[in-house]
């Protein structure tokens, strides 16, 4: 398992522990990739996972650039067209992961961008 996939799995487990349901991981299109797709009730959540060993050069949320946001939105549109589902809304979240003691700290930003 690659380092990125390992942190995506940690984020997935964290979100499940918070009550979300897992739908899919690493949905890829020619536009970009969505790390995790989850359900929060009837809200479909597209999740970007960012690991930062240090916040010295910015937080995980600050690492999600406008270009990355555009690619995530395009990939989300492709997902919704390929898999139309009965959802009330969609949301874009970011889960930042950083080391803390012998474990990790999770910074979950719901609705990080529109």
C-alpha positions, 0 to 999 in steps of 0.5 A: 500500500502506498503512503497516500493510500495508507493515509486515505485509509486512515481518513476513511476509518476516521470518517466511518467512526464519525458516522459516515458511510463509505461509498468508494475510494480513488474515483479517477477520471480524465479530469482528476481523482477523488480520494474518498466518496462517503455518505453523510445521511443523504448527503454525498460527500467528496473528500480530499485527503491531505497528509502534512508531516508539519504545518510549517509551510501551511496547513493541509487545507491551504494545500488544496489549490484552486486548480485542485478544487476545479479538478475535484469538481469536474471529477465529482460531476463525472461521478454524478453523471455515471452514478446518479443516486438519490441524494439530497445534496453534495458536499466537498470536505477536506481531511487533513492528517498530521502526526501527533504523539504516537498517532495522528491528528485529524482536521476535518473541514466540512464544506471546505469549498463549494 
